[in-house]
Amino acid sequence: MINLHRPFIIHSPEMVSKIIKKRTPPRSIKRHRHHHRRKTSPVKKNGSFSVIASLNKSIKTCRRRIVRLFSRLAHIATPSTAAKRYRNGFQLLKQEENEEQQEFCGFESNFIVPRALVFERCLLPPLISKTKKTIFLDLDETLVHSSPDPPPETYDFVVRPSIEGQVMNFYVLKRPGVDFFLEEISKKHEVVVFTAGLKQYASQVLDKLDPKGLISHRLYRDSCKELNGKFVKDLSEMGRDLGRIVIVDDNPNAYSLQPENAVPIRPFVEDSHDRELEKLVQFFQWCERFEDMRVAVKQYFNGGGAADDYGFVQLKL
């Protein structure tokens, strides 16, 4: 029945739709909407910030370790150059700011530029032992003599390098006393073979000549300089103090840039009575009293009395 005490109002369809739209949504819908409007939790922000901060700390720690490693490498130098700012083979640039006084300022912290290690042209790694002097030895006609086909009457071993795509035979004869020579000088010296020969050939010769690994380093034709069509061995690019190195070579053109560091030697071909390497062993023993090898070479070849007093005959070319 229709209650006559209350007015009965009939709304149009348009009014009904407006009324429905204005109705308040249920509580469950309110909670759902409120859940989606929540702001990002500050805990999450702090968590992401801590991750970034830890990453930056790790980067800074790695950078410090790299700087320490480079610093240790930079301190490996010969005694006469240890106090110099410019070291043989590389120079060390000072760091403008002190790392220990810098504070970590979170994500916006400014990193200090680490020390830079600028490498110059240096053909050898840093010298491990500061007490050792370095002897550079030529290969062909100094330590051995090689001949291509046909095979000679006398030879010690054969190498077969591939040169420009063609395999060639080389019959190698060792200079008398070469094994004893390498054994003796390697005890107190750094031994480096510096040859103008091709690596394909010379590396095979050295593998058979030095099975004990007495030779510390090998340098080939690609380490030489070509001046006026001749191969020159520049000792200033070795990363060594020139006062503590000497080169033994039968070719004067090879040491034309540093003749004061050179010990000439007769070319070896097939002389079974050759004794030049035995004389060199005595020469290097005599040189131990000198700090500067250039002084020893000059005094020895200028006919100084000290060499005669030592009790052996000077090298005569």
C-alpha positions, 0 to 999 in steps of 0.5 A: 500500500502507498503511504499517504502521509509521506509525499511520493515523488517520481523522479525522471531517469536523468535524476535517478542516474545523478542520485546513483552517482552521488551515493557514497561507495561502500566501506570496502571500496573506500579501503581499496581506493585508500590503499592505492593512494598511500605514499611511498614508505620512507623505509623504502627510500632509505633502503634504496639510498643505503644500497647506493651509498654502499655501492659508492663506498665499494667503488671508493675502496677499489679506487684506493686499492688501485692507487696503492698498487700503482704507488707500489709499482712506481716505487720500483726503480733503480737506486739512482733514480728512486728519488727523482720525480720522473722515473725510468719508464713512467712518471707519477703525477701527484694527487691534488687532494688528500684522500684521508681528509675527504668525507663520504657525503652519500650519493652526491659526494664528489670523488677525488681523481686518483693518481695517474700513472702515465707510461712512456715508451719502455721496452722492459718491465720494472727491475725487480732487484735494485742491486742487479745491473743489466747486461744486454747481449746480441745474438747472432755472431755474439752468442751463436752463428747461424747458416741457412741451407745447405747444412755446414759441417759443424752445428749444434742444433737446427731451427725451422722458422716460418718467414713470410710463409716459407719454412726455412732451415737454420743450422746454429753453432754455439759460441765456445763457452756460451753455456758457462757464460750465461750461467755466470753472469745471470747469478748477479746480473739481469740478462737481456738478449737484444737482437735485430733478428726476426722474432720467428727465428730468434725465439726458436734459437733462444728456446734451445740456447737457454733451456734453463731460463737464465735470460730474463727478457728477449727483445727482437727487431721490432724493438730496434730503431731504424736509422739510415737503413740500419737497426739501432738499439736505443738503451734509453728506452729500456727503463733502466739507469744508463749507469747500470747497464752495458751492451755486448755487440759485434756491430758498432751500429747497434750501440751508436746512440750509447757508445759509452755503454758498449763492450765490443766483441769480435764476430763469431763465425766458426772459430772453435778456439774462440775465448771471447766469452771467457774474457767477458766473464772476467770483465764483469767480475772486475766491473763489480767494484764500479757503481757506474758501468760507463766508468768501468768500460771507459777505464777498461778500454782506455788501458787503465791499470786496474784491469791489468792488476786484476790479472787478465788480458784485456779484450783486443779487437 
